[in-house]
């Protein structure tokens, strides 16, 4: 189901929220009506996921009328490296690593949504290239192309 939600999301930052909302709805249905209520678990889960995706984006579109989502978040806090253990690294090494991670994150976020979805499904979810190709309705060579080009760009950036 995560692959389905990933394929249907307009923005990769929405995936976790929609996935969580879907499972919360499934859990509430099981609590309220019992396990016997659901005849086909997979179909029911997909139906709930479709509803959550539609609701999320219709609400998001409505909010765009009133609020500019492109404005920077004034409440976003900077990461304080002193809050984390450095595992034997100096504070300078930790700072360099944080900068490199931020650069890598910015590079991935600058990519098209389909590239971000491929990256997310491969590295975060752990799907194989054929599974990603089926989930996103792409060819395996297209998935490899998006994945390997982005990896090459990351290596060039971080080398």
Buried (B, 14 or more C-beta within 10 A) or exposed (E): BBBBBBBBBEEBEBBBEBBEBBBEBBEEBBEEEEEEEBEEEEEBBBEBBBEBBEEBBEEEEEEEEEEEEEEEEEEEEEEEEEEEEBEEEEEEEBEEEEEEEEEBEEBBEEBEEBBBBBBBBBEEBEBEBEBBBBBBEBEBEBBBBBBEEBEEBBEEEEE
